[in-house]
Amino acid sequence: MKKTFSIISIFTLLISSSLTINSCGSSADTVNCFPSSPINVSINLNQPAYYNLNQVGGWVYLDLAQSGTRGLIVVRSSDTTFKAYDRNAPHICPDANTTLEVKDNLSIICPKDDAKWILLTGQPTAVSGVPPKTYLYNYNPSTKDLNIYY
């Protein structure tokens, strides 16, 4: 009887653990179901499509190969720095209405629940306490080449 109870307890624990791991619970920076894909994008700010990134506050959507599952939002946050945000909402599991969008050139919103972040900093302002997922970058000011990677 004791052995049966132990086996049933272990089996129950394993099932509940696997359900927790596969569910859409929160982690430190994104939900567990946040898609993971390689990020490796190079752009040149001299190209007309990226002219907005030559001024502070300028931003563009990037939907290129290796720019994630829904693309990136790239923002020039100061004379020398950029932010590259994933367009997947960081606080809820992906569906048709969770692609982040820029609104009024000031904020990023999630259309599904109106979660909002400050465009220049990624700071959450409503609903989500989690900032958007950001990626590393290298910028060469002399050539205006920007490489975003993960």
C-alpha positions in Angstrom: 0.0 0.0 0.0 2.8 2.4 0.9 4.6 1.7 -2.3 1.5 2.3 -4.4 0.9 5.6 -2.6 4.4 6.7 -3.4 4.3 5.8 -7.0 0.9 7.5 -7.4 2.3 10.6 -5.6 5.3 10.8 -7.9 3.2 10.2 -11.0 0.8 13.0 -10.0 3.7 15.4 -9.2 5.3 14.7 -12.6 2.1 15.3 -14.5 1.4 18.6 -12.6 5.0 19.7 -13.2 4.9 19.1 -16.9 1.6 21.0 -17.2 3.1 23.9 -15.3 6.1 24.0 -17.6 4.0 23.9 -20.8 1.5 26.4 -19.6 1.6 30.1 -20.3 2.9 31.2 -16.9 5.1 34.2 -16.3 8.9 34.2 -16.0 11.2 37.1 -15.3 11.1 38.8 -18.7 8.5 37.0 -20.8 5.8 34.4 -20.6 7.0 30.8 -20.9 5.3 30.4 -24.3 7.2 33.3 -25.8 8.5 32.2 -29.2 12.3 31.7 -29.5 13.9 32.3 -32.8 17.3 33.5 -34.0 17.7 37.3 -34.3 20.4 38.5 -36.7 19.6 41.5 -38.8 21.9 44.0 -40.4 20.6 47.3 -41.8 22.2 50.5 -43.1 20.7 53.7 -41.9 21.7 55.4 -45.2 19.0 53.4 -47.0 15.7 55.3 -47.5 13.6 52.6 -45.6 15.6 53.4 -42.4 16.0 57.2 -42.6 13.7 57.5 -39.5 16.4 55.9 -37.4 18.8 58.8 -38.1 16.9 61.0 -35.5 16.2 60.4 -31.8 12.6 59.1 -31.5 12.6 57.7 -35.0 11.4 54.1 -35.4 10.8 51.5 -38.0 9.2 48.0 -38.1 11.6 45.3 -39.4 10.2 42.2 -40.9 13.3 40.7 -42.5 14.7 37.2 -42.4 16.0 36.3 -38.9 14.0 39.2 -37.3 11.9 37.0 -35.1 8.5 35.4 -35.6 6.6 38.8 -35.9 9.5 41.1 -36.6 11.1 43.9 -34.6 10.4 47.5 -33.6 13.7 49.4 -33.8 13.9 52.9 -32.1 16.7 55.4 -31.9 16.5 56.3 -28.2 19.4 58.8 -28.0 22.2 60.0 -30.2 24.2 56.9 -29.6 21.7 54.2 -28.5 18.9 52.1 -30.0 16.2 49.8 -28.8 15.2 46.7 -30.7 12.0 45.3 -29.4 10.4 41.9 -30.3 6.9 42.5 -31.7 5.5 39.5 -29.7 3.7 40.7 -26.5 6.0 39.7 -23.6 3.2 39.2 -21.0 0.7 36.9 -22.8 0.9 33.9 -25.1 1.0 34.7 -28.8 -2.3 34.8 -30.8 -3.6 36.8 -33.7 -4.0 40.0 -31.6 -0.8 40.1 -29.7 1.6 41.7 -32.2 2.9 44.9 -30.7 2.3 48.2 -32.5 3.6 51.7 -32.2 0.9 54.3 -31.4 1.3 58.1 -31.8 5.1 57.8 -32.1 5.2 57.7 -28.3 4.1 54.3 -27.1 4.0 50.6 -28.0 0.6 48.8 -27.4 -0.7 45.3 -27.4 -4.0 45.3 -29.3 -5.4 42.4 -27.3 -5.4 44.0 -23.9 -4.2 47.5 -24.4 -1.0 46.9 -22.4 1.3 49.9 -23.1 5.0 50.7 -23.0 7.0 53.9 -23.5 8.6 53.7 -27.0 12.0 55.2 -26.1 12.6 53.2 -23.0 10.3 50.1 -23.0 9.0 51.0 -19.6 5.5 49.5 -19.0 2.7 52.0 -18.4 -0.4 49.9 -18.2 -1.6 46.3 -17.7 1.8 44.6 -18.1 4.6 44.9 -15.6 7.0 43.2 -18.0 9.0 45.3 -20.6 9.0 44.2 -24.2 11.8 41.7 -25.1 14.8 43.6 -26.3 17.8 42.4 -28.3 21.5 43.4 -28.4 22.9 45.5 -31.2 26.2 46.9 -32.6 26.2 50.3 -34.3 29.0 51.8 -36.4 28.3 55.5 -36.7 30.9 56.1 -39.4 29.1 53.6 -41.8 25.7 53.8 -40.2 25.5 50.0 -40.1 23.2 48.6 -37.3 23.4 44.9 -36.5 20.7 43.5 -34.1 21.3 40.0 -32.7 20.4 37.5 -30.0 
